[in-house]
Amino acid sequence: MVKVRGRTQRRPSLWPALLAGLGVGVVAGLAVVWVSSPESMTMPWLGQGRSTAEEDCQAGTLTQLSLLTCWHIPATQTMTQQRWDAVSFAAAMGDQLMPFLRQEPWPKLAEAAKAARVPVIMYHDIVPQKQVFFDVTPQELEEHFRLIKEQGLTPVSLDALVTHLRTGLPLPPKPIVLTFDDGYRSHYEYVYPLLRKYNYPAAFSIYTQGVGTGGNRPKVTWEQLREMAQNPLVTITSHSVTHPLDLRPLDDAALERELVESKQVLERELGRPIHYFVYPVGHYDERVWTATRKAGYLAAFTMRNGPEFYAGESQDLLAIERFGQSRLRSLLETAWGGAPVAAPLAGVDFTAPIQLRQTTVEGVDLVLVSGGRPITHHADSRYQVSEFLRREPRATAVVDGGFFSLESLNSNVMIGPVLAQNTQRFIPGGNGDIPKLRGRPLVVITPKTVRFLPFDPARHNTLAGVQAEVPEVTDLFVASAWLVKDGQPRDYASFGNLYGFDAYRHRAFWGVSHSGQPMIGISKNRVDSVHLGRALAQAGFREAVMLDSGATAALAYQGRMYTDYEPRPTPHAVLLLPPGTP
């Protein structure tokens, strides 16, 4: 409110203009997609599988035009696969944009990207006969490409990687980045045809004085380089002018020349901007880092002769870590593109396929299973979790459930009320336990959703009381504590006087991811509840509650146990059924 000539007037709001701009942007983006490639828009709308446009958006460049043309894909998939209402659609669009608005100051990495495990693989010459240990034959390179395809990895471009590192936007579930150093002619003769065959993006680092030279290891020519640079799969990066073995000893003038002139020559000869630099032999220090920044590069890549690291473990965008090509096989199972973008209005999604992944976040080794539809099982005694899969053959995965009474070795008495699909019987909690459970998470499952309610002894110890809030309830139980609530890890004060929350134990948990998928899991190493909550928030949980832990913590997936010890039997479990299971 402002005063104008003695009268109070409402200050004009910016929101109408912002919303109008957003609407125009959406319409413009969809129009661009439709005009440029109608078929690329049709397939996501119809939900008929992954289109060429989607592949291009995962691998392509981040120009303003491609941002517009790629923006529709997650939104249209969201509408066809999960939610049709306009409010949720608008929320999904906002979720895609928010990371760009919240990105860390350049060249820092986004926190969400630090938790991902994106390997950047470094190759050098491709030769029929090896001369040094890091040479690769054409046959070996194609075998690597086949492995990447067979193991379900998705090669992504440097643009996609840098956007992920800046914003935390997730990459495909198993991403990998391919880079080839030094501009060998073999990159044109062997690598470039394979990229086109497999539709894989890759980056080639070029030192300008080497272009077109011959010798034992001839380099790519300018004509060949221009052809490659025209292909959207190819990113050209600067690798200096002369490829000195170490930039650090150079004086200021020589260092500036290596950084600036190489960029200028490549841009002039190729007719496109050069955004990225690759340190020769990986060597840099604070002075070289500062000069690289001053030269106008958006990101730079290094290498190590010792321990190697994922991109998210890098110092910053001007020192992105890489792995030697010999590490490829060991990285196939560990690659992970990061947690989904937070979507507060996303609700839940019981349609995603069930998948297992193992990862390490903040030093916590996690086994996580996501997807499917959750149910619970309340047994007549106590059993190993793998037994629950035999008793419920529809299920793919299971984790031990709520905490229970220790009154006898085969007791199935739970702490607090319980309702499970296998019994379809509501059992109230014992009167002595109920007051102590106030405020703990009451897990309530229906055929369409999951809710985590603060337990109220006066309302939630009867089925009618729960049904008054959640009429279609099929399963319920009281969990030990929240680990993550509304996307935020819980602090020490939130656990109150909960026994053992700060002890280092194996722990079991379950909840819902930011994208609305159910997720169950265990920690493979011992961890306290606060540290675990921080790791789970980074791993993508929107809500996570602790189950019975310590010696009971156990998870089984497709019949296999994922604990290194024999856990204590449990009377209760949370299971995941495949999508569409009746």
N, C-alpha and C positions, 0 to 999 in steps of 0.2 A: 504494500500500500504506500502511496506517495501523496503529498499535498500539492495541489496546483491551484494557485489563486485562492487559497483559503479553503478549498474543497478537497476531500480525500478521495483519491481515485485508485483503482486497482492497477498495479503495475502490469503491463502486457506480459503474458506468459510466453516463454519460448517453446513450451511443449507442443502446441498445435503445429508450429513450423517444423519442429523436429520430427513429429509423427508424419506430417505431410511429406517431408523429405525422405523418410524411411519408406513410405508407400510408393513414392515416385521411384526410389532406388530399386525396390523389389520389382515393380512393373517394368522398369527399364532393363533390369537384369534378365527377367523372363523373356522380354521382347527380343533382346540380343540373342538369347539362346534359340528362340523360335526362328528368328530370321536367318541366323547363321547356320543352324543345324537342327531342323525340327525333329528329326528322328532321335537326336541325342536327348531331347527333352521327353519324348514319348515314353521311352523305356523306363526311366525312373518313375514317371507318373503311374505307369501301369504295373510297376513292381515285377517286371519280367526278367530280372537279373541285372548283372553289372554291365553297363554300356561302355562303348569306347570313350564317350565323354567323361565318364567317371574315372576311367583309367588315366586319361589325360590330366584330369584335375588333381589326381593323386601325385602325378609325376611332373606336371607342367610348370611353367613359369608363372610368377605372381605379378603380372602386369595388371593395370586397372581393368582391362577388358576381360582377362581370364578370371579375375576375382568376381566380376559380374556373372560370367558364364558358368563358373563353378559353384556359385553361391546357392543356386537352386537345388543342387543335388541332395545334400543332407536334409534340406527342408522337405522336398517332395518325398523322399524316402520315409521321413518321419510321418508325413501325412498318410502315406499308403500303408505303412507297416504298423503304426502305433496309434496316432491321434488325428482326428478329423476336425475337431472344434477350432474355431478361429483364434481363440485366446491362446491355446497351447501352440498353435502354429506360429503365432507372433512371438511367443516365448522361445520357441525353438530357433527362430531367426535371430532373436537377441542373443541366445546362447552361442551361436556361431560368431557373432560380432564382438561379444564382450571381451574375449581374449585379446583382440586387436586394441581395444580401448584400455585394457589393463596391462599391456605388455610392459616388461621391465625396461628401465632406461638402457639404451644401447651402450655398451655391448654385453650387458649382464644376461644371464640365462634365467628363464622363467622357472619358478620352483617346481611346477608340474613336470617340466621337461627333465629336471634333474632326477626324477624318480623313474623315468623311462629307460629303456636299454636299447639304444639304437646304434648298431655297429656301422662304422664307416670303413670300408675295406679298401686297401691300397695295393695296386698292382704296378709293375714296371714293364719291362719288355716282354713281348710274347714271341717266342722263338721255337723253330722246329727242334733244335738241339740246345739243351741248357748249357750255359757257361758259368753262371753263378747261382747260388742257392735260391735267390728270389726270382729267377726267371721262371716263366710258365709256358708250357707248350700250348698250341692251339687246341689240342685234344683235351688237355687238362682244363683249360678255360671253359670249353663247352660243357665239360663234366660239372664244373662249378655252377654254370648257369642251369643245368638240368637239376642239380641238387637244390638250388634255390627254388625252382619251380615245384619240384616234388615235395619239398618240406613246407610249402605254402607261404614262403616269404614274398614280400612285395618290394622290389627296388623302387626307391623314390629319388627325386632330384635334389640338388643342393638347395634350390629355392624352397622346396617343401621342408627340408631338414631345418634350414635357418628360420623359417616361419615357426616351425614347431619349437625350436630352441628359444625363440624370442617370446612366444605367446603361451606356450604350453598346450596349444591345440594338438590333440592326439594324431599320430600317424596311423596307417593301417596296423592291424594287430601284430604283425611280424615284419617290421620294415628292415631294409638294409640299404646302404648307400655304396655305390661302386665308383671308385676313382682310379685313374690311370695317369701315372706321372711321367714327365720328361718328353712327351711328344714323339715317341718312336713311330717310324713308318708302319710298324706292325700293328699299331692301334687302328690305322686306316685299313690295313689289309685283312686283319683277323678280328679285331674287337668290334669295329663299326658294323660289319655284316651280321655278327651275332646279336648286337643290340637290336638291329632291325628285325631279325628273325624272332627274337623272344619279346620284343617290344619293351626292353628295359632301358631306363634312363641311366646316364653315366656322365662323369666329368673327366675332362682331359686337361692336365696342367702343362702349359707350354712356356719354355724359355725362348725368347724371340731370336737370339743369335743362333740357336740350333736349328731353326726351321729350314728345311731343304738341304741340310748338310748330309754328306755320305759317310763312308767309313764302315767299320765293323758293325756298327749299330746305326743305320741310317734313320734320319728323322723325317717326319711328315712334311710335305711341301705346303706352300701357301694355298695352292689350288685345292689340294686334298682337304686342308683345314677349313677352307671356305665352304666346301661341300658339306663337311660334317657339321659345321656351325649352323647351317641352314636347317638342320633336322631338329625338331623340338625335343628329341630324346637327348640331345648333346648339350652340355654346358662346358664352355671353355673358360679356364681359369689361368691367371698369370702365375708363372713360376720363376720370375726374375728375367733379366736380360741375358746374363752369361752363366747362370747356374753355379755361383760360387759355392764351395763346400760348406761355408759358414758365413752368414751375413754379419755376425757380431763384430769381427775385427775391422770391417770396412769403415773408412772415414765417412763423415756425414754426406759429403757430395756423392761418393760412390754408392752409398746405401740408398740415397734418394733416387739416383739413376736406376738402380736395380728394381725399385718399387714403382716409380712413376713412369719411366720410359717404357717399361714392358707393358704396362697398362695402356699407355697411349698408342703404342705400335699395334697391339692386338685390336684395339677399338677402331683404329684407322683401317687396318687391313681387312677386318671381318665385318665392319659396319654395324657393330652392336656393342652395348656397354659391357664392361668386364667388372663384375662385382666382387670376385673372390680371388684370394692369393693363397698359394701353397709355399710354405717356407722350404727352401732347398735343404734336404737332409733333416728337416724338422727343427733346425736350430733357430732360436730367437731369445731375446732377453727384453727387459723393460724398454730399452732404447729402440730396439728393432720393432717391438710391439707398438710404441708410440709413433714411429715413422710409418708403419703400415696403416695405422689409423689416420694419420695426416694425409696419406696418399689417396684416401677416399674409398678404401675397400670396406664392404659391409661385413665380411667375415674372412677368416684365414684358417688354414689347416696345417697341422703339425704332424709329427710322427715320433716314435721313441724306439730306442734299441733295447730298452728294458721292459718293465710292466706296461701294458697297453690298456686303454680305457674306452668306455662308451662315450658317445658324443655328449650326453647329459652330464658326464663327470668332468667335462672340460672346465678350464679356468674361466673362459668367457668366449664370446663369438670370434675373437681374434686369436684363439688358440684351440681350435676344435681338434679333438683327439681322433686318431685312426688306428686300425689294426692292420698288420701285415696279412697278405693273402693266405699265408699258411695257417692262420687261425680260423679260417672260414668254417670248417666242419664243427669246431667246438662252439661256434656261435649260433648255429642253426636252431638250437632248442631254447636259447636264452633271449633272443630278440623280442622286444616288446615295445609297442608304439606309444604307450602311456595311457593314463586313465581318461575316460570320456569326459567331455566338457560338462560342467555342472549345469543341470537343467531343473530348476526348482519346481516348474510346473509339469515336469515330464510324467509324473505318476509312476506306474510300474509297467513292465513289459515281460509277459510270460511267453513270448513267441520266439525268443532268441535261442539258437542251438546251444547245447551244453558243451562247455570247453574247459579244459584244465590248463593252468599255467603255473610255473614255479618261478619266483622272482625274489630278489633281495631289495628291500627298501629300508633305508636308515639302519642298515646292519641287521635287520630282521629277515630271516629266511621264511618266506611265505609259500604255502600251497593254497591256491585259490581255484575254485570251480564256480563258473558263472553260467547263467542262462536257465532255461527250463521253467518249471512251475514248482513252488515249494509245498511240501506237505510235512506232517509230523507223524511219528509212530510211537505209541506208548505200549511197551511190551508187558507181558505177564511176569517177567523176572528181569534179570540183567544179562546182557549179551555183548559180545564184541560188535563193533559197528559194522563189520563186513557181514555179520549174520543178518542185519536189517535189510541188506540188499537181497539176500535169499528169501527173506520173509515178504519183501515187497519187490517182486521181480520187474515191475514197471520202472523202478528207479534206476538212475545212472550213477548217482553220487550220494554220499551220506556223510554227515558229521555228527558227533555226539551232541545231545540236546541240553535241556535245562538241568539245573542241579537238583539233587534228589536226597532222600533221607538215608542215613547210614545205620538205621536201626537193626538191619540184618544183612547178611551177604547176598541174599536174593530178593531183597525188598524192592518193589517198584513204586514206592510212595514218593511222590514229587513234593518239592517245596513250593507251595502255592498251588493255585488251581491249574487244571490241565484238561484239554480236550484234543483228541487226536482222531484222524480219519479212520484209522483201523478199528477203533472201538466205538466211535461216534457217541462217546459217553462223557459227559462233563463231570469231573470230580473236583469238588471244592478243596481249597487248601485247609490245613489244620488250623484251628483257632489260635494255637500258640505261635504259629509262624506268621500269620497274616499281618499283624501290626508292624513287624520288622521289614516287610516288603514294600511299604509305602514309597511311592516314587520310582521304584525300579521298573525296567521296561516290561510291559505286558505285550507280548507278541501276539497279534491277532491276524489270522490268515483267512482269506475268502477265495473263491474260485477266480477272482479278478484282481485282487489287490492284497497288500500287506500294510498293516498299521502297527506302529510302536507307540503305545500309550503309557503314560505314567500310571503305575498301578494304584488304584484307589480301593482300599479294603471295603469301604461301604458300598461300592457299586460293582466291583469286578470279581467278587467271590461267588457270584451266582450267574448262571447262564442268561437269565432274563436281564440282568444288569448289563452284561456285555452286549447282548443283542439290542439293547436300547440304543447303543452307540454304533454297533456294527451288526446289522441284522443278518447278514449272510455268513457269519462266522462258521468255519469248519474246523479250525485248529486254533489252540491258544496255549500259552504257557508263560511263566515269568522267567525272564533272563536275569543274569547276575547284575549287569550294569551296562550303561551305554559306553561304548568306546569312541564312537563318532556320532554326532547329532547335528542334523542340518548341515552336513559337510564339514563340520569343525571337530577336531579331536578334543576330547574332554581333558580338563586339567586335574591336578591332584585334589583340589577342594571338592570337585564334583563327586568323588567316590565316598566322601564322608568317612564313616567307620566300617566300610566294607572290609571284611577280613581277607587279608592276603592280596589285596589289589596291587600293592607295591612290591610283592615278592617276585622273584624271577622264576617263572614256571613256563612249561609248555601250555599254550592257550588255544582254545577253540572259539570260533565266532561265526556269526552270519549276519546278513543284512541285505541292503539294496544299493546298487551302484548309482552313480550320477545319471546314467542313461536309463535307470529303472529296472535293471536286471537283478534277479536274486543272485547273491554270492555267498558261498560258504567257504570256510578255510580253517587252517591251523598254522601256528608258528612252528617251524622245525627246530628252532633254538629257544632257549628260555628267555622270557622278556616280561617286564612289568607292564601293567595295564596302560599307563600313560604313554610310554614309549610305543607300545603296540598301536594305540589309537592314532598317534602321529603317523606311523607307517601306513595304517589302513586308509587314512584320509588322503595320503599321497597316492595310494594304490587305486583310488577311485571310488571309495565308499561314500555314499550320501548319508546312510544310516548303518551303524554296525553295533551289535550287542554281543556281550561276552556270554558264552555258554559255559557248561561245566568244564573246568580246566584242570591243570596239573596232570595227574596220572591218568585221567579219563580222556584227555584231549586226543582225538583220533579222527581220521578222515579216510574214506575208501572211495575209489573211483573205478568204475567198470571192473569191480571185483578185486582191485589191488589196494592194499593198505599203504598209506603214505606216512607211517611213523617208523622211527628207528628203534622202537621199544614195544613191548607187549602192553597195551593200555589196559586200564581197569574196565571191566564190563559196565554197561550203562543200561538203564531201563527206557531211555528216551532218546530220540534222534530226529534230526531235520534232514529230509531227503529232497532231491531234485528229480522231477519227472520230465522226460523229453516234451517239447512243445506238442500240443495236440493230443496228449495222452488223456483218455477219458478218466 
